[in-house]
Amino acid sequence: MSNTEKKKLDRKTAKSVFLRLCTYVLKYWYLFIPAVLLTLFSNQLSLLGPKYSGEAIDALALSTGVDFKAVWENVIKMLFCYLLSAVMSYLLATLMIFLSQRIVYTMRRQLFEKLTTLPVGYFDKTPTGDIISRISYDIDTVNSSLSHDLVQIMTSLYTVIGSLVFMWNISKPLICVFIITVPAAILFTRYRSKIVRPLFSKRSKKLGELNGYAEEMLSGCRTIQAYEREEEIGRRFNERNRDAMDAYYDADYHGCIIGPGMNFINNLSLSLVMILGGMLYLFSQNGTVKAGSIFFITLGGVAQFVQYSRKFAGPINEFANILSELQSAFSAAERVFRIIDEEPETADKANAHVISDVEGNVEFRDVTFGYDPEKVILKGVSFKADTGKTIAIVGPTGAGKTTVINLLMRFYDVNDGETLVDGIEARDITRESLRRAYTMVLQDTWLFRGTIFENIAYGREGATLDEVKSAARAARIDSFIEGLPDGYDTVLTDDGINISKGQRQLITIARAMVSDSKMLILDEATSNVDSRTEIKIQKAMATLMKGRTCFVIAHRLSTIKNADKILVVRDGRITEEGTHDELLCKGGFYATLYNSQFS
Amino acid sequence: MRRVIGYLREFAGRMTVGFIIKTLGTIVELFLPLILSHILKNVIGRSMKDILLWGALMIVCSAAACILNVVANRMAAKVSKCFAENLRRDLFIKTLRLSAAQTDSFTIPSLESRITSDTYNVHGFINMIQRLGVRAPILLIGGVGMTLIMDARLATVMIALLPLIFVTVFFIRMKGIPLYAKVQRSVDSMIRVVREDSQGIRVIKALSKSDYEHRRYDKVNCDLVHDETKAGVIMGCVNPIMTAFMNLGSVGVIALGAFLVSKDVSDPETVIAFMQYFTLISMAMMSVTRMFVMYTKCSASASRIAEVLESSEDLPVFEEDSLPNKDTDAHILFDSVSFSYSGKKNNVDNISFSVKQGGSLGVIGATGSGKSTLIKLLLRFYDTDEGAIYVNGKDIRTIDKKSFYAMFGTVLQHDFLYADTIIENIRFGRDVSDEDIRRVTKIAQADGFIENFEEGYDRVLSQHGTNISGGQKQRTLISRALAAKPPILILDDSSSALDYKTDAALRKALAENMRDTTIITVAQRVSSVKDCDTVIVMDEGRIIGMGTHEQLLETCPEYKEISDSQMGGAFVE
């Protein structure tokens, strides 16, 4: 892409990000419109205050002495204005907080809900910390900008327009000064923001990377301690930290010119007004310019014009100051939108079946698949799993065992061929009902912060305590749970210190037992459980597997031996298929593997 | 807050220079209205030359103010950048140094948000205060000084306002800081759910739990919105209240002014000038208020950071006098060790055993029997409640951390790989040569699969090593443990995903190549421990059998049961 094209694209994204943020604001028009009205009113009121105070001062500066009646009248008016204005600006602040909170709530929610629809591969590619950075830091940046800058912009606009009108009435030629300085200001900010915008994007990106690294290393802090690598990892963290802070500084370095720069332009126009005004006054005084001409100006006129142009400058300055905040908010919003726009798992077909009473017949027909279409992992794989049967998948590392599971669950869709459940092509079934038909126990035990009850009942909506208890009993984890001070109400903490990996796995097995799906996937489901416990839960596992179509990946012989069918997967193909005895007789790869353990 | 502000000390010089430049810039800018009124009063209407001259002076002042402000802002940005960088670096290293118990009580998501969002808050404040913190005080002090000189009686109005302002600030600060602390806690919870779900996405999808997770997230999201709104609504009243006070003050000045003028003790011109200054003071006051709101938010974050930085060394290194050496020839000695995580039931109870230099120990037992706890105690992630652990006769609590951990090569149960090349994951930031790494990968049976990758040792792993299989992960981790030729090797359940053949080859290679290394193996498979000099069998935190494989088959029925059940153990990877 050429440089200019890229720039154009940058501008386009900035514009679309802005428009998109607007749609969020407009969605809450019932908060936004009152906010606009309140801004107008409270600004008007705060302008009225000085007017009454001026009148009050006039009343006390009369040559005839103080006119107390007029003073008190104005004082009361002032009190009224100021108090009302205070109430209104408080209302406005509150309203803006509600508005911005609604918006961030929606954004966070959209982002999170999007996450759950993304293909699982996304999470392998994207560091968790970066996702967290987007949902916390980036959205927070948008939030502070919305709640603060929006009101500021509205106020600025109001004051700028008001002041311009007044100035127009005083002297039209003097306005010409702004014909020079306003475009200068616009060009200047445009030029600066073109430089600054990519810097802000970089800053958000770098912070995301930093978070990703921090999150990853914190998850390994025990290992880092065991190797006494705190200094070294700290040093590497600091490299990223420095990168992120440098990006921050770069954005700041170029961004912080905008404020003083605008201020300079304002001061310049003030000076020019002074010079030009002084000249016009000089000409008006010495008669070169006649009264009634548009060039005519009085001393009071010059003074007033200066007053207004200072008033005019204030909000423009303010606007320039928040411009960099806006820039950083846009970059942040863009990162948020990028996840929201991420391609989700392909939608279910319009006429997709919702399968409910699944029998559990599964078939692969000539399935070809690769995560990267160039690198095929499964080549023309076909097999059939009849209802209630146990299929064991055996093969060396990287042969594609887990890939088969990924396709069964439709974490990925096949490139070629088809997978069928009860004779229906899986892509014609809604993902949710398809996945509901399966229960899965993985080697990777995943528990969330919540009570043990919640973690087990997670297997099926509406599971009762009794059901949970009997599942725990079957998984032989009941006595451990009941031995805990809070029993089933024990809250599992993030990295649960007093729960071993084996116990965690037993909890996930209990979770599977609570579920009533017709098909079961066991991917190294008991790898962390010691063999004594495994024997104890064998019966329960048998009950769990009974009547269900089971897919088993395991390296323990006992589980594989009893399978109804063993599939040997090598180099993406099924090379052998049959029962344990059949395969032994055949004397192929399986037999070699089996016999090797006795050598 | 003080602890965090302490990080600014080293930048005191630069900050002072920046402060001076900013002050100069502000003063130069304040000249502009003076020049302006001078022109209006004295110059205008006289000569073209004077107008141009004074006008040019204004432009010069404007330019000077612009340059000075830019320089000062950049200096401020630099200072706050370095400040935040140092703060975050120390915070991160401190976090890595926290003991296991401390990490558990802070929780990882909370530590993470302290390193990220709390540090941002403080950074933002430091940056802001340097930019805004100069002009407002100058105007405020200058303004108040001027008003006192002009008319002390009128100034009493302002003095009367002070207690009101003070009370408001105090009250809101009291309310605000805990509210922001609560916001940050809600941020922690929100982050926790996102973190959990990113890691458990497969399970969530498999169980079609998206709706459940949406609800779970919605709850923390709503809590966060609620807390932020509450904090915002409280802090949102600062500005209107302050504005109202200052405006009331101006009303008071006029009322009092009218009285004074009527009594002929003051004149209208003073009142008018006084009002001008009062407006100036009000505006400065508003700036201060804005900083105050930021300060409140920042100090909640700062105290969360300080909490981590100041957390005491949980596992200090003791003097040898207090914990005497033990006269023993054992390399590792557990002497009547008991420990409980919760302080209630002992997780390991009265454990004693010893391993001699170059010896090997196997630990086997049921899930939750305390095997890994033994390892955690040996590595001093926790200190024992009773009894002591000795390495080379020294109580491990007296050995400094650097030389202590240098003795170990460890594979933990929950061990971690990170997004980097395989070779870097093995090297783990230590000074280990490429040859050594190639050598140890051979022992760990990892060379084969690594060399099979197109990129070989430079193959990049994804986070948590999700792009290689369980067995490959374990062999990479074992390579890491072996790389620095440690005197003690700890393998906690680190070959469970290896197939039988590879496991056996690994044992053999270890025995041949690591003769002088003391090896402790925790496993569920008898085959992994049966060649150890000593095997201990754990059950519910106690040792229920100790001896060689053959002895245990005779004396320990539980061991025999495990052994019989495994009949050759694993099959294929």
Chai-1 contact restraints between the chains, C-beta under 6 A:
chainA,res_idxA,chainB,res_idxB,connection_type,confidence,min_distance_angstrom,max_distance_angstrom,comment,restraint_id
A,A56,B,I254,contact,1.0,0.0,6.0,A-B,restraint_1
A,I57,B,I272,contact,1.0,0.0,6.0,A-B,restraint_2
A,L60,B,A258,contact,1.0,0.0,6.0,A-B,restraint_3
A,L60,B,V261,contact,1.0,0.0,6.0,A-B,restraint_4
A,L60,B,P268,contact,1.0,0.0,6.0,A-B,restraint_5
A,A61,B,P268,contact,1.0,0.0,6.0,A-B,restraint_6
A,V66,B,A258,contact,1.0,0.0,6.0,A-B,restraint_7
A,V66,B,V261,contact,1.0,0.0,6.0,A-B,restraint_8
A,V66,B,S262,contact,1.0,0.0,6.0,A-B,restraint_9
A,V71,B,A258,contact,1.0,0.0,6.0,A-B,restraint_10
A,V75,B,V251,contact,1.0,0.0,6.0,A-B,restraint_11
A,V75,B,A255,contact,1.0,0.0,6.0,A-B,restraint_12
A,M78,B,V251,contact,1.0,0.0,6.0,A-B,restraint_13
A,L79,B,V251,contact,1.0,0.0,6.0,A-B,restraint_14
A,Y82,B,N247,contact,1.0,0.0,6.0,A-B,restraint_15
A,A86,B,P240,contact,1.0,0.0,6.0,A-B,restraint_16
A,A86,B,T243,contact,1.0,0.0,6.0,A-B,restraint_17
A,A86,B,A244,contact,1.0,0.0,6.0,A-B,restraint_18
A,S89,B,P240,contact,1.0,0.0,6.0,A-B,restraint_19
A,Y90,B,C237,contact,1.0,0.0,6.0,A-B,restraint_20
A,Y90,B,P240,contact,1.0,0.0,6.0,A-B,restraint_21
A,A93,B,G236,contact,1.0,0.0,6.0,A-B,restraint_22
A,T94,B,V233,contact,1.0,0.0,6.0,A-B,restraint_23
A,T94,B,G236,contact,1.0,0.0,6.0,A-B,restraint_24
A,I97,B,T229,contact,1.0,0.0,6.0,A-B,restraint_25
A,I97,B,G232,contact,1.0,0.0,6.0,A-B,restraint_26
A,I97,B,V233,contact,1.0,0.0,6.0,A-B,restraint_27
A,I97,B,G236,contact,1.0,0.0,6.0,A-B,restraint_28
A,Q101,B,V225,contact,1.0,0.0,6.0,A-B,restraint_29
A,Q101,B,E228,contact,1.0,0.0,6.0,A-B,restraint_30
A,Q101,B,T229,contact,1.0,0.0,6.0,A-B,restraint_31
A,Y105,B,V225,contact,1.0,0.0,6.0,A-B,restraint_32
A,R108,B,N221,contact,1.0,0.0,6.0,A-B,restraint_33
A,R109,B,N221,contact,1.0,0.0,6.0,A-B,restraint_34
A,F112,B,Y217,contact,1.0,0.0,6.0,A-B,restraint_35
A,E113,B,H214,contact,1.0,0.0,6.0,A-B,restraint_36
A,T116,B,S210,contact,1.0,0.0,6.0,A-B,restraint_37
A,T116,B,E213,contact,1.0,0.0,6.0,A-B,restraint_38
A,V120,B,I201,contact,1.0,0.0,6.0,A-B,restraint_39
A,V120,B,R202,contact,1.0,0.0,6.0,A-B,restraint_40
A,F123,B,S198,contact,1.0,0.0,6.0,A-B,restraint_41
A,F123,B,I201,contact,1.0,0.0,6.0,A-B,restraint_42
A,D124,B,S462,contact,1.0,0.0,6.0,A-B,restraint_43
A,D124,B,T466,contact,1.0,0.0,6.0,A-B,restraint_44
A,P127,B,Q463,contact,1.0,0.0,6.0,A-B,restraint_45
A,T128,B,R195,contact,1.0,0.0,6.0,A-B,restraint_46
A,T128,B,S198,contact,1.0,0.0,6.0,A-B,restraint_47
A,I131,B,S198,contact,1.0,0.0,6.0,A-B,restraint_48
A,I132,B,I191,contact,1.0,0.0,6.0,A-B,restraint_49
A,I132,B,V194,contact,1.0,0.0,6.0,A-B,restraint_50
A,I135,B,V194,contact,1.0,0.0,6.0,A-B,restraint_51
A,S136,B,S117,contact,1.0,0.0,6.0,A-B,restraint_52
A,S136,B,I191,contact,1.0,0.0,6.0,A-B,restraint_53
A,Y137,B,S117,contact,1.0,0.0,6.0,A-B,restraint_54
A,N211,B,T116,contact,1.0,0.0,6.0,A-B,restraint_55
A,A214,B,I115,contact,1.0,0.0,6.0,A-B,restraint_56
A,E215,B,E112,contact,1.0,0.0,6.0,A-B,restraint_57
A,E216,B,Y418,contact,1.0,0.0,6.0,A-B,restraint_58
A,E216,B,Q463,contact,1.0,0.0,6.0,A-B,restraint_59
A,L218,B,I108,contact,1.0,0.0,6.0,A-B,restraint_60
A,L218,B,E112,contact,1.0,0.0,6.0,A-B,restraint_61
A,S219,B,F416,contact,1.0,0.0,6.0,A-B,restraint_62
A,G220,B,F416,contact,1.0,0.0,6.0,A-B,restraint_63
A,C221,B,L96,contact,1.0,0.0,6.0,A-B,restraint_64
A,T223,B,L412,contact,1.0,0.0,6.0,A-B,restraint_65
A,T223,B,D415,contact,1.0,0.0,6.0,A-B,restraint_66
A,T223,B,F416,contact,1.0,0.0,6.0,A-B,restraint_67
A,I224,B,L96,contact,1.0,0.0,6.0,A-B,restraint_68
A,A226,B,L379,contact,1.0,0.0,6.0,A-B,restraint_69
A,A226,B,T410,contact,1.0,0.0,6.0,A-B,restraint_70
A,Y227,B,F428,contact,1.0,0.0,6.0,A-B,restraint_71
A,E228,B,K402,contact,1.0,0.0,6.0,A-B,restraint_72
A,E228,B,Y405,contact,1.0,0.0,6.0,A-B,restraint_73
A,R229,B,G429,contact,1.0,0.0,6.0,A-B,restraint_74
A,E230,B,I93,contact,1.0,0.0,6.0,A-B,restraint_75
A,E230,B,L96,contact,1.0,0.0,6.0,A-B,restraint_76
A,E230,B,R97,contact,1.0,0.0,6.0,A-B,restraint_77
A,E232,B,G429,contact,1.0,0.0,6.0,A-B,restraint_78
A,G234,B,I93,contact,1.0,0.0,6.0,A-B,restraint_79
A,F237,B,F92,contact,1.0,0.0,6.0,A-B,restraint_80
A,N238,B,R89,contact,1.0,0.0,6.0,A-B,restraint_81
A,N241,B,E85,contact,1.0,0.0,6.0,A-B,restraint_82
A,N241,B,R88,contact,1.0,0.0,6.0,A-B,restraint_83
A,N241,B,R89,contact,1.0,0.0,6.0,A-B,restraint_84
A,R242,B,E85,contact,1.0,0.0,6.0,A-B,restraint_85
A,M245,B,K81,contact,1.0,0.0,6.0,A-B,restraint_86
A,M245,B,E85,contact,1.0,0.0,6.0,A-B,restraint_87
A,Y249,B,A77,contact,1.0,0.0,6.0,A-B,restraint_88
A,Y249,B,K81,contact,1.0,0.0,6.0,A-B,restraint_89
A,D252,B,A77,contact,1.0,0.0,6.0,A-B,restraint_90
A,Y253,B,R74,contact,1.0,0.0,6.0,A-B,restraint_91
A,Y253,B,A77,contact,1.0,0.0,6.0,A-B,restraint_92
A,C256,B,N73,contact,1.0,0.0,6.0,A-B,restraint_93
A,I257,B,V70,contact,1.0,0.0,6.0,A-B,restraint_94
A,P260,B,C66,contact,1.0,0.0,6.0,A-B,restraint_95
A,P260,B,N69,contact,1.0,0.0,6.0,A-B,restraint_96
A,P260,B,V70,contact,1.0,0.0,6.0,A-B,restraint_97
A,F264,B,S62,contact,1.0,0.0,6.0,A-B,restraint_98
A,F264,B,C66,contact,1.0,0.0,6.0,A-B,restraint_99
A,N267,B,S62,contact,1.0,0.0,6.0,A-B,restraint_100
A,L268,B,S62,contact,1.0,0.0,6.0,A-B,restraint_101
A,S271,B,G55,contact,1.0,0.0,6.0,A-B,restraint_102
A,S271,B,M58,contact,1.0,0.0,6.0,A-B,restraint_103
A,S271,B,I59,contact,1.0,0.0,6.0,A-B,restraint_104
A,M274,B,I39,contact,1.0,0.0,6.0,A-B,restraint_105
A,M274,B,G55,contact,1.0,0.0,6.0,A-B,restraint_106
A,I275,B,I51,contact,1.0,0.0,6.0,A-B,restraint_107
A,I275,B,G55,contact,1.0,0.0,6.0,A-B,restraint_108
A,G278,B,I44,contact,1.0,0.0,6.0,A-B,restraint_109
A,G278,B,I51,contact,1.0,0.0,6.0,A-B,restraint_110
A,Y281,B,I44,contact,1.0,0.0,6.0,A-B,restraint_111
A,Y281,B,G45,contact,1.0,0.0,6.0,A-B,restraint_112
A,Q285,B,G45,contact,1.0,0.0,6.0,A-B,restraint_113
A,A303,B,L40,contact,1.0,0.0,6.0,A-B,restraint_114
A,V394,B,V572,contact,1.0,0.0,6.0,A-B,restraint_115
A,T397,B,S469,contact,1.0,0.0,6.0,A-B,restraint_116
A,T397,B,G471,contact,1.0,0.0,6.0,A-B,restraint_117
A,T397,B,E573,contact,1.0,0.0,6.0,A-B,restraint_118
A,M409,B,A206,contact,1.0,0.0,6.0,A-B,restraint_119
A,E432,B,S208,contact,1.0,0.0,6.0,A-B,restraint_120
A,R435,B,A206,contact,1.0,0.0,6.0,A-B,restraint_121
A,R435,B,S208,contact,1.0,0.0,6.0,A-B,restraint_122
A,R436,B,S208,contact,1.0,0.0,6.0,A-B,restraint_123
A,M440,B,A206,contact,1.0,0.0,6.0,A-B,restraint_124
A,W446,B,G200,contact,1.0,0.0,6.0,A-B,restraint_125
A,W446,B,V203,contact,1.0,0.0,6.0,A-B,restraint_126
A,F448,B,E196,contact,1.0,0.0,6.0,A-B,restraint_127
A,F480,B,G368,contact,1.0,0.0,6.0,A-B,restraint_128
A,D494,B,T107,contact,1.0,0.0,6.0,A-B,restraint_129
A,D494,B,I108,contact,1.0,0.0,6.0,A-B,restraint_130
A,I497,B,D104,contact,1.0,0.0,6.0,A-B,restraint_131
A,I497,B,Y341,contact,1.0,0.0,6.0,A-B,restraint_132
A,N498,B,Y341,contact,1.0,0.0,6.0,A-B,restraint_133
A,S500,B,T367,contact,1.0,0.0,6.0,A-B,restraint_134
A,S500,B,G368,contact,1.0,0.0,6.0,A-B,restraint_135
A,S500,B,S372,contact,1.0,0.0,6.0,A-B,restraint_136
A,K501,B,Q413,contact,1.0,0.0,6.0,A-B,restraint_137
A,G502,B,T367,contact,1.0,0.0,6.0,A-B,restraint_138
A,Q503,B,T367,contact,1.0,0.0,6.0,A-B,restraint_139
A,Q503,B,G368,contact,1.0,0.0,6.0,A-B,restraint_140
A,S527,B,S496,contact,1.0,0.0,6.0,A-B,restraint_141
A,V529,B,T367,contact,1.0,0.0,6.0,A-B,restraint_142
A,D530,B,A366,contact,1.0,0.0,6.0,A-B,restraint_143
A,D530,B,T367,contact,1.0,0.0,6.0,A-B,restraint_144
A,D530,B,Q524,contact,1.0,0.0,6.0,A-B,restraint_145
A,S531,B,Q524,contact,1.0,0.0,6.0,A-B,restraint_146
A,S531,B,I562,contact,1.0,0.0,6.0,A-B,restraint_147
A,S531,B,S565,contact,1.0,0.0,6.0,A-B,restraint_148
A,S531,B,Q566,contact,1.0,0.0,6.0,A-B,restraint_149
A,R532,B,A366,contact,1.0,0.0,6.0,A-B,restraint_150
A,R532,B,I562,contact,1.0,0.0,6.0,A-B,restraint_151
A,T533,B,A366,contact,1.0,0.0,6.0,A-B,restraint_152
A,T533,B,T367,contact,1.0,0.0,6.0,A-B,restraint_153
A,I535,B,S565,contact,1.0,0.0,6.0,A-B,restraint_154
A,H555,B,D499,contact,1.0,0.0,6.0,A-B,restraint_155
A,H555,B,A570,contact,1.0,0.0,6.0,A-B,restraint_156
A,H555,B,F571,contact,1.0,0.0,6.0,A-B,restraint_157
A,H555,B,V572,contact,1.0,0.0,6.0,A-B,restraint_158
A,H555,B,E573,contact,1.0,0.0,6.0,A-B,restraint_159
A,R556,B,A570,contact,1.0,0.0,6.0,A-B,restraint_160
A,L557,B,F571,contact,1.0,0.0,6.0,A-B,restraint_161
A,L593,B,V572,contact,1.0,0.0,6.0,A-B,restraint_162
A,S596,B,K501,contact,1.0,0.0,6.0,A-B,restraint_163
A,Q597,B,Y500,contact,1.0,0.0,6.0,A-B,restraint_164
A,Q597,B,G568,contact,1.0,0.0,6.0,A-B,restraint_165
